[in-house]
């Protein structure tokens, strides 16, 4: 059987990861082989952001449209709105829900809902993440909903921070089957099924443990589900955006980089030569109140749907609008530091971040038991592949592979 180079690379990476081990469920991935993050090597920022708002708007995909197709949960700066200009978002913001107080960026994803046997829906609550294993950051372990954000840099001067106005998008809200791609994108978008309380089963790097990770929503009861979404790590170096919000960024020549907390890309394609930090978003969904088998579908299928109306999970997606103030992000990327305590980077308390909110623009009920999902989003056939087939460019690094523009 012929295996694509992407699948082979992912298998090799997973095998290498499986050789390391950890005994604590607090670790987001094994620490064996990681650098000390002592100011001379890689940076791995890991920080929490409270929920800013839940709303049915999308300034990237549907600018100015109120309401948009489906609902999102949003974190970050208070400049978030139905439309956001291609300018310095930090200059338009007065506060942020993130622990790094100079990060006025916005990050948003779809929500998760439980569909009961009687056809009604209830939003799945988001809960705080595990504390990081270096600093035991209290912020990330006590957020009100929200997202845990990661930025990875291999070292000083090796990646470029984003310019004001930059934005990008990962995923496809209309996807209902395995994406048509030369790469194995299961390393870039996945759901982790915790096997017990306190993040039990969280032993390997995100999206690399076949025992608990899947690109689709888990088909069994979990002690919580974690979403992981990773953005591409190469940029054309010029455009702040593109018509599909994807084409100005790309994957490296060797394929999508797994999350290892150390590196981002070996080689970027000539069309997208600028190496950018790897951004990963992490959301913890508290699915434990919905583990009663009597409430699950009688046919044995899993009962969760994304706010896109997708029961498969393939439509998991994320939006990013850069909004760090001045050179604050580049300082962190070059600092060789870890988590939420990098020297020279301003932070704020949980209480200060919690005061940052924006009003909902769409007045609709999204909590309690609902007869329909917010917006009752139109559904494509479950067999739908990608609504915008990805293209490739350049040549692979001696492996017959091509860098995918996402």
C-alpha positions in Angstrom: 0.0 0.0 0.0 1.4 3.4 -1.0 1.5 5.9 1.9 1.6 9.7 1.2 4.6 11.4 2.6 2.3 13.4 4.9 0.9 10.3 6.5 4.3 8.7 6.8 5.7 11.8 8.4 2.8 12.0 10.9 3.2 8.3 11.7 6.9 8.7 12.3 6.2 11.7 14.5 3.5 9.9 16.5 5.9 6.9 16.9 8.6 9.2 18.3 6.2 10.9 20.6 4.9 7.5 21.9 8.4 6.6 23.1 8.3 9.4 25.7 6.0 9.3 28.7 4.6 11.3 31.6 2.8 10.4 34.7 0.9 13.6 35.3 -2.4 14.7 33.6 -1.3 18.3 34.0 1.2 18.1 31.2 -0.2 19.2 27.8 2.5 17.0 26.3 5.6 15.1 27.5 8.5 17.2 28.8 11.2 14.7 27.9 13.5 16.4 25.3 12.0 19.8 25.7 14.4 22.8 26.1 14.7 24.7 29.4 13.2 27.8 27.9 16.0 29.7 29.7 16.3 32.8 27.4 18.6 31.2 24.8 16.4 28.9 22.7 12.7 28.4 21.8 9.7 30.3 23.1 6.4 28.6 23.9 3.8 31.1 25.0 0.8 29.5 26.7 -1.8 31.7 28.2 -5.4 31.9 29.0 -8.1 34.3 27.7 -11.6 34.7 29.3 -14.6 34.6 27.0 -15.2 38.0 25.5 -18.6 37.3 24.0 -20.8 34.6 22.4 -22.4 36.0 19.3 -23.5 35.1 15.8 -21.2 37.4 13.9 -18.0 36.8 11.9 -16.0 39.9 10.8 -13.6 37.7 8.8 -15.9 35.5 6.8 -19.1 37.6 6.9 -18.0 41.2 7.5 -20.8 43.5 8.4 -23.4 40.7 8.3 -25.6 40.6 11.4 -26.5 37.9 12.1 -24.0 35.5 10.4 -24.5 31.9 9.4 -23.5 30.4 12.8 -22.5 31.2 16.3 -19.0 31.7 17.6 -17.3 32.1 21.0 -14.7 34.9 21.0 -11.8 35.9 23.2 -9.3 38.9 23.1 -9.6 42.6 22.6 -12.8 44.7 22.8 -12.4 46.0 19.2 -14.2 42.8 18.1 -17.2 43.8 16.0 -19.2 42.7 12.9 -16.5 44.4 10.8 -12.9 45.0 11.6 -10.6 47.2 9.5 -7.2 46.2 8.1 -5.4 48.4 10.6 -3.9 48.3 14.0 -6.5 46.6 16.1 -4.6 47.4 19.3 -5.2 51.1 18.7 -8.9 50.5 18.6 -9.0 48.4 21.8 -9.2 49.5 25.4 -9.0 46.1 27.1 -8.4 42.4 26.5 -9.6 39.2 28.1 -6.1 37.6 27.8 -3.5 37.4 30.6 -0.9 39.1 28.4 -2.3 42.6 28.6 -0.7 43.8 25.3 -2.5 41.1 23.3 -5.6 42.8 21.8 -5.9 40.1 19.1 -9.1 38.3 18.6 -9.4 34.5 18.4 -12.7 32.8 17.7 -14.2 29.3 17.0 -17.5 27.6 16.8 -19.4 26.5 19.9 -20.3 22.9 20.8 -23.9 21.8 21.5 -25.4 18.5 22.8 -28.4 17.2 20.8 -30.6 15.1 23.0 -32.7 12.1 21.9 -35.8 14.3 21.7 -34.1 16.6 19.2 -33.4 19.6 21.5 -30.0 21.3 21.9 -28.1 22.6 24.9 -24.8 24.5 24.7 -21.8 22.7 26.2 -20.1 24.8 28.8 -16.4 25.6 28.5 -14.2 25.1 31.5 -10.6 26.2 32.4 -7.6 24.3 31.2 -5.0 22.5 33.2 -2.2 24.7 34.7 1.0 24.7 32.8 3.7 22.4 34.0 6.4 25.1 34.2 4.9 28.0 36.1 1.5 26.5 37.3 -0.1 29.6 35.8 -3.3 30.3 37.9 -4.9 32.4 35.1 -5.2 29.6 32.6 -6.7 27.3 35.2 -9.4 29.7 36.2 -10.7 31.4 33.0 -14.4 32.0 32.5 -14.9 29.8 29.4 -12.6 31.1 26.7 -9.5 29.7 25.0 -5.9 28.7 25.8 -3.6 30.3 23.3 -0.1 29.0 22.3 2.6 30.7 20.2 5.8 28.8 19.3 9.1 30.2 18.1 12.3 28.2 17.5 14.4 31.0 18.8 15.4 34.7 18.5 15.1 36.0 15.0 13.8 32.8 13.5 10.1 33.8 13.0 8.5 37.1 12.1 5.7 38.6 14.1 2.6 39.7 12.2 2.1 43.3 11.0 -0.9 45.3 12.2 -4.1 44.3 10.3 -3.0 40.7 9.6 -5.6 38.0 9.9 -6.0 34.4 8.8 -8.5 31.5 8.9 -8.2 27.8 9.4 -10.8 25.2 8.4 -14.1 25.1 6.5 -17.4 25.6 8.2 -19.1 23.6 5.4 -16.9 20.6 5.7 -18.6 17.3 6.6 -16.0 14.7 5.5 -12.3 14.2 5.5 -10.7 17.3 3.8 -9.3 16.8 0.3 -5.6 17.6 0.9 -2.2 16.1 0.1 -1.5 16.4 3.8 -2.8 14.6 6.9 -4.6 17.5 8.5 -5.6 15.4 11.6 -2.4 16.8 13.2 -3.8 20.3 12.8 -7.4 19.9 14.0 -8.6 17.3 16.5 -10.7 16.5 19.5 -9.2 14.8 22.6 -11.5 12.5 24.6 -10.4 12.6 28.3 -10.7 9.2 29.9 -11.2 10.3 33.4 -11.5 13.4 35.7 -8.7 16.0 35.9 -7.7 15.6 32.2 -6.9 11.9 32.6 -5.6 10.5 29.3 -3.8 13.7 28.4 -0.4 12.1 28.0 0.9 12.9 24.5 1.2 15.9 22.3 -2.0 17.3 20.8 -3.5 15.4 17.9 -0.9 12.7 18.1 -2.5 10.1 20.4 -4.8 7.7 18.4 -6.1 6.3 21.7 -7.8 9.6 22.6 -7.5 12.0 19.5 -9.7 12.1 16.4 -10.4 14.6 13.7 -14.1 13.8 14.2 -16.1 14.3 17.4 -15.5 11.3 19.7 -18.0 8.4 19.3 -18.0 7.5 23.0 -18.6 9.3 26.4 -15.7 11.4 27.6 -14.8 13.2 30.8 -14.6 16.3 28.7 -13.5 17.0 25.1 -10.6 19.2 24.1 -10.5 21.0 20.8 -7.1 21.7 19.3 -6.7 23.9 16.2 -3.3 24.9 14.6 -2.7 27.6 12.0 -0.2 27.4 9.1 3.3 28.6 9.8 4.5 30.2 6.5 3.4 33.6 5.1 3.9 35.4 1.7 5.4 38.3 3.6 3.2 40.9 2.0 -0.5 40.4 2.2 -2.5 41.2 5.4 -5.3 39.0 4.1 -6.5 37.2 1.0 -10.0 36.7 -0.5 -10.4 33.3 1.1 -8.4 34.4 4.2 -6.1 31.4 3.6 -4.0 31.8 0.5 -1.6 34.3 1.9 -0.4 31.6 4.4 0.8 28.1 3.7 2.3 25.0 5.2 6.0 24.3 5.1 7.5 22.3 2.2 7.8 19.2 4.4 4.1 19.5 5.5 2.1 20.8 8.4 4.2 21.0 11.6 3.0 19.0 14.5 2.8 20.8 17.8 6.0 20.1 19.7 6.5 23.4 21.5 9.9 23.9 19.9 9.8 24.4 16.1 7.4 25.7 13.4 8.8 24.8 10.0 12.0 23.4 8.4 11.5 25.2 5.0 8.8 27.5 3.8 7.9 27.4 0.0 9.3 30.2 -2.2 5.8 31.6 -2.6 5.5 32.0 1.1 9.0 32.5 2.4 8.4 34.1 5.7 8.3 31.9 8.8 5.7 32.9 11.3 5.0 31.6 14.8 2.9 28.5 15.2 -0.4 29.5 16.8 -2.5 26.8 18.5 -5.9 27.3 20.2 -7.2 24.9 22.9 -10.8 24.8 24.2 -12.0 22.5 26.9 -15.7 21.4 26.6 -17.4 20.0 29.7 -19.3 17.1 28.2 -19.6 15.2 31.5 -23.2 16.3 32.2 -24.3 14.6 28.9 -22.9 11.2 29.5 -26.2 9.5 30.3 -26.6 6.8 27.6 -30.4 7.2 27.8 -30.1 10.7 26.3 -27.9 9.6 23.4 -29.3 8.7 20.0 -30.8 5.2 19.9 -28.8 4.3 16.8 -25.6 4.6 18.9 -24.2 7.7 17.1 -22.5 10.4 19.1 -24.8 13.3 20.2 -22.6 16.5 19.9 -22.8 19.0 17.1 -20.8 22.1 16.4 -22.7 25.4 16.2 -22.3 25.1 12.4 -24.8 22.2 12.7 -22.0 19.7 12.0 -22.3 16.3 13.8 -19.0 15.1 12.3 -16.5 17.6 13.7 -14.8 18.1 10.3 -16.0 21.7 10.2 -14.0 22.7 13.3 -12.4 26.0 12.3 -10.8 29.1 13.8 -10.3 32.8 13.0 -7.4 35.0 14.0 -7.0 38.8 13.8 -3.6 40.0 15.0 -3.7 42.8 17.6 -0.6 42.7 19.8 0.5 46.2 20.8 3.8 47.5 19.2 6.6 44.9 19.3 5.2 43.0 22.3 4.7 39.7 20.5 8.2 39.8 18.8 9.8 40.5 22.2 8.1 37.3 23.5 9.0 35.2 20.5 12.7 36.2 20.8 12.8 35.8 24.6 13.4 32.0 24.8 10.7 31.8 27.5 7.7 29.7 28.3 4.0 30.0 29.2 2.5 33.1 30.7 5.5 34.5 32.5 7.9 35.8 29.8 10.3 38.6 30.9 9.4 42.0 29.5 5.8 41.1 28.6 3.0 42.8 30.5 0.4 40.7 32.3 -2.9 41.4 34.1 -4.9 39.6 36.7 -7.9 37.4 36.2 -10.1 40.1 37.7 -8.8 42.8 35.4 -9.3 40.6 32.3 -12.8 39.6 33.4 -13.9 43.2 33.2 -13.4 43.3 29.5 -16.6 42.5 27.6 -18.4 43.6 24.4 -22.2 43.7 23.9 -23.9 40.9 21.9 -25.1 42.2 18.5 -27.6 39.4 17.9 -30.3 39.1 20.5 -31.1 35.4 20.7 -31.2 32.7 23.3 -28.3 30.3 23.2 -28.5 28.7 26.7 -31.1 26.4 28.2 -32.7 23.8 26.0 -33.3 25.0 22.4 -35.5 23.5 19.7 -33.0 24.7 17.0 -29.4 25.8 17.0 -28.9 29.6 17.0 -29.6 30.6 13.4 -30.7 27.1 12.4 -27.7 27.0 10.0 -28.1 25.5 6.5 -26.5 22.1 6.2 -24.6 20.7 3.3 -24.6 17.0 2.6 -22.6 15.0 5.0 -20.5 13.7 2.1 -19.4 17.3 1.2 -15.6 17.6 1.0 -14.2 21.1 1.0 -16.2 24.1 -0.3 -12.9 25.5 -1.5 -10.5 22.9 -2.7 -7.0 23.7 -1.5 -4.2 24.3 -4.0 -0.6 23.4 -3.9 2.6 25.1 -5.0 6.3 24.3 -5.4 8.0 21.0 -4.9 8.4 18.8 -1.8 11.8 18.5 -0.2 12.9 15.4 -2.1 9.8 13.4 -1.1 7.4 14.1 -3.9 5.3 16.3 -1.6 3.9 19.8 -2.2 3.4 22.6 0.3 -0.3 23.2 0.7 -1.7 26.7 0.7 -4.5 26.7 3.2 
